[in-house]
């Protein structure tokens, strides 16, 4: 049965962690108020760890809220200490501004209906004295020190700089409450302390009986082995296709474990709960077909990269696993190459030296045997003499060539002068 309100929907999906006041959230929904979530620009792209909050802004929008995304142009200069083991490295203002450009475009593309604001527009106007007199006086030190996100860092060391972060975020909420009719703040479970700082601050400004401010947190998305979602051996999975190709993004979701699919479909898609249950039932009957993973990877790739990106990922996947890479165009090949560790080697080597230097083979003997059996192909050619020279004539795309060893092992090599 479809949820009648956002709280019910979050509970059905097992998303809801904590909420300050359910009635206030529902009242805000009924009155079509605004909801916000913050994104600090600590990199020039968002990653899959941000998807849950992006989808939640869209989820709230479906229930009548006006979504607001705050880019932390000011707070990124401070760094949120919440549950971090050590202090963040402070970012340069030029780096922050460059990061903002990339993130702003991503959010607008993914959630066209969202209003995007930069908290530097108001926080940078506040002087230190004004902050201490007009804002700091509303915060009780004992209450702040009791918050888990702050107390967890006290023993390891917490600077005044980082300590001030929760007050700055609270001021953000009050600014939106006053100027943008924003009654609800959402965030990950690590944001509970910061969110309640905001609701407490607004209550102190307007009185507890009058304040409509409320907030909620979402359960942390972890895999069955307890590892934080989005962390892989090869590194971060970015939303920028130039950092993580559409194919690699698609494969990341396609390769999720069966036991994680229910959570991921509920947390990261807007599919109705009933449809998710139906998908999981079909998957259970024929797990070898990977129905759940295919639907998950389709939904996520379409959300981030659109229909065109999804089709591109499908075409590359089909060609790669069928061994028909020759059917791919230049753009698709370069996208596929992004997923490989690129081996660099100088041009002009004979084929045996080339195979040894790139560590594609371990000995001249192995190389000679593979060449004799035509088990080495370079840029889709496999008929070589031992004195064949690897140079610009061997290139497949730009400065790259593709080496296939045996039936399934591929290597991408870049020739350098």
ChimeraX attribute file (.defattr): number of C-alpha atoms within 10 A of each C-alpha:
attribute: neighborCount
match mode: 1-to-1
recipient: residues
	/A:1	7
	/A:2	10
	/A:3	14
	/A:4	9
	/A:5	16
	/A:6	20
	/A:7	20
	/A:8	14
	/A:9	20
	/A:10	19
	/A:11	12
	/A:12	15
	/A:13	18
	/A:14	14
	/A:15	21
	/A:16	19
	/A:17	15
	/A:18	15
	/A:19	19
	/A:20	17
	/A:21	13
	/A:22	14
	/A:23	13
	/A:24	18
	/A:25	25
	/A:26	15
	/A:27	13
	/A:28	22
	/A:29	23
	/A:30	13
	/A:31	11
	/A:32	17
	/A:33	19
	/A:34	23
	/A:35	28
	/A:36	26
	/A:37	19
	/A:38	23
	/A:39	22
	/A:40	23
	/A:41	26
	/A:42	22
	/A:43	16
	/A:44	19
	/A:45	21
	/A:46	23
	/A:47	17
	/A:48	18
	/A:49	18
	/A:50	14
	/A:51	20
	/A:52	21
	/A:53	22
	/A:54	21
	/A:55	18
	/A:56	24
	/A:57	23
	/A:58	21
	/A:59	18
	/A:60	22
	/A:61	21
	/A:62	14
	/A:63	17
	/A:64	17
	/A:65	24
	/A:66	22
	/A:67	26
	/A:68	23
	/A:69	22
	/A:70	21
	/A:71	23
	/A:72	25
	/A:73	24
	/A:74	20
	/A:75	26
	/A:76	23
	/A:77	23
	/A:78	22
	/A:79	21
	/A:80	23
	/A:81	23
	/A:82	24
	/A:83	14
	/A:84	14
	/A:85	11
	/A:86	12
	/A:87	18
	/A:88	15
	/A:89	10
	/A:90	11
	/A:91	15
	/A:92	10
	/A:93	13
	/A:94	9
	/A:95	14
	/A:96	20
	/A:97	13
	/A:98	13
	/A:99	20
	/A:100	23
	/A:101	13
	/A:102	16
	/A:103	22
	/A:104	21
	/A:105	12
	/A:106	18
	/A:107	21
	/A:108	14
	/A:109	15
	/A:110	17
	/A:111	19
	/A:112	11
	/A:113	15
	/A:114	19
	/A:115	15
	/A:116	19
	/A:117	17
	/A:118	20
	/A:119	23
	/A:120	18
	/A:121	12
	/A:122	13
	/A:123	19
	/A:124	11
	/A:125	9
	/A:126	13
	/A:127	10
	/A:128	9
	/A:129	10
	/A:130	11
	/A:131	15
	/A:132	12
	/A:133	11
	/A:134	11
	/A:135	16
	/A:136	17
	/A:137	10
	/A:138	16
	/A:139	15
	/A:140	9
	/A:141	10
	/A:142	8
	/A:143	9
	/A:144	18
	/A:145	15
	/A:146	12
	/A:147	16
	/A:148	16
	/A:149	22
	/A:150	22
	/A:151	16
	/A:152	18
	/A:153	20
	/A:154	13
	/A:155	8
	/A:156	11
	/A:157	12
	/A:158	16
	/A:159	11
	/A:160	9
	/A:161	13
	/A:162	19
	/A:163	21
	/A:164	16
	/A:165	20
	/A:166	24
	/A:167	22
	/A:168	22
	/A:169	21
	/A:170	22
	/A:171	23
	/A:172	21
	/A:173	31
	/A:174	22
	/A:175	17
	/A:176	21
	/A:177	22
	/A:178	11
	/A:179	9
	/A:180	15
	/A:181	16
	/A:182	25
	/A:183	27
	/A:184	27
	/A:185	26
	/A:186	22
	/A:187	22
	/A:188	20
	/A:189	17
	/A:190	18
	/A:191	22
	/A:192	24
	/A:193	18
	/A:194	26
	/A:195	28
	/A:196	21
	/A:197	23
	/A:198	26
	/A:199	25
	/A:200	20
	/A:201	24
	/A:202	25
	/A:203	18
	/A:204	13
	/A:205	14
	/A:206	11
	/A:207	12
	/A:208	14
	/A:209	7
	/A:210	10
	/A:211	18
	/A:212	21
	/A:213	26
	/A:214	26
	/A:215	25
	/A:216	23
	/A:217	21
	/A:218	23
	/A:219	16
	/A:220	18
	/A:221	21
	/A:222	15
	/A:223	17
	/A:224	13
	/A:225	8
	/A:226	8
	/A:227	11
	/A:228	13
	/A:229	16
	/A:230	19
	/A:231	14
	/A:232	11
	/A:233	5
	/A:234	9
	/A:235	9
	/A:236	16
	/A:237	21
	/A:238	21
	/A:239	23
	/A:240	19
	/A:241	18
	/A:242	11
	/A:243	15
	/A:244	19
	/A:245	25
	/A:246	31
	/A:247	25
	/A:248	23
	/A:249	25
	/A:250	27
	/A:251	18
	/A:252	15
	/A:253	21
	/A:254	19
	/A:255	12
	/A:256	18
	/A:257	14
	/A:258	16
	/A:259	11
	/A:260	16
	/A:261	22
	/A:262	18
	/A:263	17
	/A:264	21
	/A:265	26
	/A:266	21
	/A:267	23
	/A:268	22
	/A:269	21
	/A:270	15
	/A:271	13
	/A:272	15
	/A:273	18
	/A:274	10
	/A:275	11
	/A:276	22
	/A:277	14
	/A:278	12
	/A:279	18
	/A:280	20
	/A:281	14
	/A:282	15
	/A:283	18
	/A:284	15
	/A:285	10
	/A:286	11
	/A:287	14
	/A:288	8
	/A:289	12
	/A:290	19
	/A:291	20
	/A:292	27
	/A:293	28
	/A:294	16
	/A:295	18
	/A:296	26
	/A:297	22
	/A:298	20
	/A:299	21
	/A:300	20
	/A:301	24
	/A:302	17
	/A:303	19
	/A:304	21
	/A:305	22
	/A:306	17
	/A:307	14
	/A:308	12
	/A:309	20
	/A:310	22
	/A:311	17
	/A:312	21
	/A:313	26
	/A:314	17
	/A:315	16
	/A:316	23
	/A:317	18
	/A:318	13
	/A:319	15
	/A:320	18
	/A:321	10
	/A:322	10
	/A:323	13
	/A:324	12
	/A:325	20
	/A:326	12
	/A:327	13
	/A:328	16
	/A:329	11
	/A:330	12
	/A:331	11
	/A:332	18
	/A:333	19
	/A:334	15
	/A:335	20
	/A:336	21
	/A:337	21
	/A:338	18
	/A:339	16
	/A:340	14
	/A:341	11
	/A:342	13
	/A:343	15
	/A:344	14
	/A:345	15
	/A:346	14
	/A:347	16
	/A:348	16
	/A:349	16
	/A:350	15
	/A:351	21
	/A:352	23
	/A:353	19
	/A:354	20
	/A:355	20
	/A:356	15
	/A:357	17
	/A:358	15
	/A:359	11
	/A:360	20
	/A:361	18
	/A:362	12
	/A:363	14
	/A:364	13
	/A:365	11
	/A:366	15
	/A:367	22
	/A:368	17
	/A:369	12
	/A:370	17
	/A:371	20
	/A:372	15
	/A:373	12
	/A:374	15
	/A:375	15
	/A:376	26
	/A:377	19
	/A:378	22
	/A:379	18
	/A:380	16
	/A:381	13
	/A:382	17
	/A:383	14
	/A:384	15
	/A:385	13
	/A:386	13
	/A:387	11
	/A:388	14
	/A:389	18
	/A:390	21
	/A:391	18
	/A:392	16
	/A:393	8
	/A:394	18
	/A:395	17
	/A:396	17
	/A:397	16
	/A:398	11
	/A:399	13
	/A:400	22
	/A:401	22
	/A:402	21
	/A:403	21
	/A:404	20
	/A:405	17
	/A:406	13
	/A:407	10
	/A:408	10
	/A:409	10
	/A:410	17
	/A:411	17
	/A:412	22
	/A:413	22
	/A:414	18
	/A:415	20
	/A:416	13
	/A:417	9
